[in-house]
Amino acid sequence: MTTLLNSKVAATRDTEEITPMPFCSAVGVKPGLPDKDSSRRRFLEMAMGGTVAGFVTIVGMEFATPLPMLAQSKLSPDAALQELMDGNRRFTSGRLTAHEQDLAILKQNTIEKQEPFAAVLSCADSRVPVEMVFDQSIGHLFVTRVAGNVVTPEIIASLEYGAAVLGTKVILVMGHAGCGAVKATIQAKEVPGQISALYPHIQPAVDQAGPNLEAATKANAKIQSTLLREASTVVASLVKDKKLKVVAGYYDIASGAVSLLE
């Protein structure tokens, strides 16, 4: 429709005899006006064409592009968690929207600062692409990763920075199906290098849940999220003041779905 209107408007530039537009009567213009009114008619046609084009563009954007992320300061911890889970539903349904956002604008807006609305402590497993799993783009998530998604002093420091300085509203500690670190802890076999340094962090979950990999992985995510709340005075204070939410989750690699454990 926009192309048709533009072509008709363009045609008026090459002739003094203007073919009446279908919408002329709607704007109070009668067909067959004298030549002296051609400029007024041309202006009205172009204005109407622009209005229709703008309307079509707006309607198209409503369906084709994602709504912009709410300003971080306007998100409550519950709303931030809901945004994560909504994004995961888009991911599992194959209706991703993050890729449609203007990357140039996102990059420009994040050169000088970052305002992620959520933080995620994830395993380092390459099958867990955190931003994609939650359908989020540049600057939306503050992600820390370590095999077994365990809480260490360095991880705590990073997440404290995300919450206290950057203002994240929710921290999700996310285990995943088929976690090699949990599996290795269950088997307790000799391993090369410093891989076994992970075992003490994960062993409490194995002791609690037994040798079942899925159960132990979920128990580990819950234990690590509890540890984060209790070991960090910064996080504990924000949680107490209801400015931050700390939850545990489990990512099913096969389905792509994230389930909350608390």
C-alpha positions as CSV (number, residue, x, y, z in Angstrom):
1,M,0.0,0.0,0.0
2,T,2.8,2.4,0.9
3,T,4.6,1.7,-2.4
4,L,1.4,2.4,-4.4
5,L,0.8,5.7,-2.6
6,N,4.4,6.9,-3.1
7,S,4.3,6.1,-6.8
8,K,1.1,8.1,-7.2
9,V,2.6,11.0,-5.3
10,A,5.8,10.9,-7.4
11,A,3.8,11.0,-10.6
12,T,2.3,14.4,-9.7
13,R,5.8,15.9,-10.0
14,D,5.9,15.3,-13.7
15,T,2.4,16.5,-14.8
16,E,0.1,19.4,-14.1
17,E,-3.0,17.1,-14.4
18,I,-3.2,15.1,-11.2
19,T,-5.3,12.0,-11.0
20,P,-7.6,12.2,-8.0
21,M,-6.4,9.9,-5.1
22,P,-8.9,7.5,-3.6
23,F,-8.6,9.2,-0.2
24,C,-9.0,12.8,-1.4
25,S,-12.6,13.1,-0.3
26,A,-11.6,11.9,3.1
27,V,-9.4,14.9,3.6
28,G,-11.8,17.4,2.0
29,V,-10.2,17.7,-1.5
30,K,-12.5,17.5,-4.5
31,P,-11.3,15.9,-7.7
32,G,-10.6,18.2,-10.7
33,L,-9.2,21.2,-8.8
34,P,-7.7,24.0,-10.9
35,D,-4.0,23.9,-11.5
36,K,-3.4,26.7,-8.9
37,D,-4.4,24.3,-6.2
38,S,-2.1,21.6,-7.4
39,S,0.6,22.4,-4.8
40,R,-2.0,22.1,-2.0
41,R,-3.2,18.8,-3.4
42,R,0.3,17.5,-3.7
43,F,1.1,18.4,-0.1
44,L,-2.0,16.7,1.2
45,E,-1.3,13.6,-0.8
46,M,2.3,13.4,0.4
47,A,1.2,14.1,4.0
48,M,-1.4,11.4,3.8
49,G,1.0,9.0,2.2
50,G,3.5,9.7,4.9
51,T,0.9,9.1,7.6
52,V,-0.2,5.8,6.1
53,A,3.4,4.7,5.6
54,G,4.2,5.6,9.2
55,F,1.1,3.7,10.4
56,V,2.1,0.6,8.4
57,T,5.6,0.9,9.8
58,I,4.4,1.1,13.4
59,V,2.0,-1.8,13.0
60,G,4.7,-3.8,11.4
61,M,7.2,-3.1,14.2
62,E,4.7,-4.2,16.7
63,F,4.6,-7.7,15.3
64,A,8.1,-7.9,13.8
65,T,10.4,-6.5,16.5
66,P,10.7,-7.1,20.2
67,L,9.6,-4.6,22.7
68,P,12.6,-2.7,24.2
69,M,13.9,-4.0,27.5
70,L,12.4,-2.0,30.3
71,A,14.9,0.3,32.0
72,Q,16.8,-1.5,34.7
73,S,15.6,0.8,37.4
74,K,11.9,0.0,36.6
75,L,12.3,-3.8,36.9
76,S,11.6,-5.4,40.2
77,P,13.4,-8.7,41.1
78,D,10.2,-10.6,40.3
79,A,9.8,-8.8,37.0
80,A,13.5,-9.5,36.1
81,L,13.0,-13.2,36.8
82,Q,9.9,-13.2,34.7
83,E,11.7,-11.6,31.8
84,L,14.3,-14.4,32.0
85,M,11.7,-17.1,31.9
86,D,9.7,-15.4,29.1
87,G,12.9,-15.2,27.1
88,N,13.4,-19.0,27.7
89,R,9.9,-19.7,26.4
90,R,10.7,-17.7,23.3
91,F,13.9,-19.8,22.9
92,T,12.1,-23.2,23.3
93,S,9.3,-22.2,20.9
94,G,11.8,-21.0,18.2
95,R,10.5,-17.4,18.3
96,L,13.7,-15.5,19.3
97,T,13.5,-11.7,19.2
98,A,16.9,-10.6,20.6
99,H,18.5,-10.9,17.1
100,E,16.0,-8.4,15.7
101,Q,17.2,-5.6,18.0
102,D,19.5,-3.0,16.5
103,L,23.0,-4.2,17.4
104,A,24.5,-0.8,16.4
105,I,22.3,1.0,18.9
106,L,22.9,-1.6,21.6
107,K,26.7,-1.3,21.1
108,Q,26.6,2.4,21.2
109,N,24.5,2.5,24.4
110,T,26.9,0.1,26.1
111,I,30.2,1.6,25.3
112,E,30.4,3.8,28.4
113,K,28.3,1.7,30.8
114,Q,26.4,-1.5,31.3
115,E,23.0,-2.0,33.0
116,P,22.2,-5.7,33.0
117,F,18.9,-6.6,34.6
118,A,19.9,-10.1,35.6
119,A,23.0,-12.1,36.5
120,V,23.5,-15.8,35.7
121,L,26.0,-18.2,37.3
122,S,26.3,-21.0,34.7
123,C,28.4,-24.0,34.1
124,A,31.2,-23.5,31.5
125,D,29.7,-26.2,29.3
126,S,29.7,-25.1,25.6
127,R,26.1,-26.5,25.2
128,V,24.8,-23.8,27.5
129,P,24.7,-20.5,25.6
130,V,23.3,-18.4,28.3
131,E,22.2,-15.3,26.3
132,M,20.6,-17.4,23.7
133,V,18.8,-19.6,26.2
134,F,17.1,-16.5,27.6
135,D,16.8,-14.7,24.3
136,Q,18.7,-11.7,25.5
137,S,21.1,-9.4,23.6
138,I,24.1,-7.2,24.4
139,G,24.2,-5.6,27.8
140,H,21.1,-7.4,29.3
141,L,22.8,-10.2,31.2
142,F,25.8,-10.3,33.6
143,V,27.1,-13.8,33.1
144,T,29.7,-15.7,35.2
145,R,30.7,-19.2,34.2
146,V,32.7,-22.0,35.9
147,A,32.6,-25.8,35.5
148,G,29.9,-27.1,37.9
149,N,28.4,-23.6,38.4
150,V,30.1,-23.5,41.8
151,V,30.4,-20.6,44.2
152,T,34.0,-19.5,44.8
153,P,35.4,-16.3,46.2
154,E,36.0,-15.0,42.7
155,I,32.5,-15.9,41.6
156,I,31.1,-14.2,44.7
157,A,33.1,-11.1,44.0
158,S,31.9,-10.9,40.4
159,L,28.2,-11.4,41.3
160,E,28.5,-8.8,44.1
161,Y,29.8,-6.3,41.5
162,G,26.9,-7.2,39.3
163,A,24.3,-6.7,42.0
164,A,25.8,-3.8,44.1
165,V,27.4,-1.8,41.3
166,L,25.6,-2.6,38.1
167,G,22.2,-3.1,39.8
168,T,21.1,-6.6,38.6
169,K,17.7,-7.5,40.1
170,V,18.0,-11.3,40.0
171,I,20.8,-13.9,40.2
172,L,20.1,-17.3,38.7
173,V,22.4,-20.2,39.6
174,M,21.8,-22.6,36.7
175,G,22.8,-26.2,36.5
176,H,22.2,-28.3,33.4
177,A,21.6,-31.8,32.1
178,G,24.6,-34.0,31.6
179,C,26.9,-31.8,33.7
180,G,30.4,-33.3,33.4
181,A,31.7,-31.7,36.6
182,V,28.9,-33.3,38.6
183,K,29.3,-36.6,36.9
184,A,33.0,-36.6,37.6
185,T,32.4,-35.8,41.2
186,I,29.9,-38.8,41.5
187,Q,32.5,-41.1,39.9
188,A,35.4,-39.7,41.9
189,K,37.9,-41.0,39.5
190,E,41.5,-39.8,39.2
191,V,41.6,-36.9,36.7
192,P,44.5,-34.9,35.2
193,G,45.6,-31.5,36.4
194,Q,43.4,-29.5,38.7
195,I,40.0,-30.8,37.6
196,S,39.5,-32.5,41.0
197,A,39.6,-29.1,42.7
198,L,35.9,-28.9,41.7
199,Y,35.0,-32.0,43.7
200,P,34.8,-30.5,47.2
201,H,32.4,-27.8,46.0
202,I,30.0,-30.4,44.4
203,Q,30.4,-33.2,46.9
204,P,27.7,-31.9,49.3
205,A,25.1,-32.2,46.5
206,V,26.2,-35.8,45.7
207,D,26.0,-36.6,49.4
208,Q,22.5,-35.2,49.5
209,A,21.1,-36.6,46.2
210,G,23.1,-39.7,45.7
211,P,24.6,-41.0,42.4
212,N,21.6,-39.9,40.2
213,L,23.2,-37.3,37.9
214,E,20.1,-35.1,37.4
215,A,19.2,-35.1,41.1
216,A,22.7,-34.3,42.1
217,T,22.9,-31.5,39.5
218,K,19.7,-29.9,40.8
219,A,20.8,-30.3,44.4
220,N,24.1,-28.6,43.5
221,A,22.4,-25.6,41.9
222,K,20.2,-25.2,45.0
223,I,23.2,-25.6,47.4
224,Q,25.3,-23.0,45.4
225,S,22.4,-20.5,45.4
226,T,22.0,-20.9,49.1
227,L,25.7,-20.5,49.7
228,L,25.7,-17.3,47.6
229,R,23.0,-15.8,49.7
230,E,24.7,-16.8,53.0
231,A,28.4,-16.3,52.1
232,S,28.0,-12.8,50.7
233,T,27.0,-10.0,53.1
234,V,26.4,-7.8,50.0
235,V,24.0,-10.2,48.4
236,A,22.3,-11.1,51.7
237,S,21.6,-7.4,52.4
238,L,20.1,-6.8,49.0
239,V,17.9,-9.9,49.3
240,K,16.8,-8.8,52.8
241,D,15.8,-5.4,51.4
242,K,13.9,-7.1,48.5
243,K,16.2,-5.4,46.0
244,L,17.6,-8.7,44.7
245,K,16.3,-12.2,44.2
246,V,18.6,-15.3,44.1
247,V,17.2,-18.5,42.6
248,A,18.4,-21.9,41.4
249,G,17.5,-23.3,38.0
250,Y,18.1,-26.4,35.8
251,Y,18.6,-26.3,32.0
252,D,17.5,-29.3,30.0
253,I,19.8,-29.4,27.0
254,A,17.4,-31.6,25.0
255,S,14.3,-29.4,25.3
256,G,16.0,-26.1,25.9
257,A,13.7,-25.4,28.8
258,V,14.9,-23.9,32.1
259,S,13.0,-24.9,35.2
260,L,13.2,-23.0,38.5
261,L,14.1,-25.1,41.6
262,E,13.0,-22.7,44.3
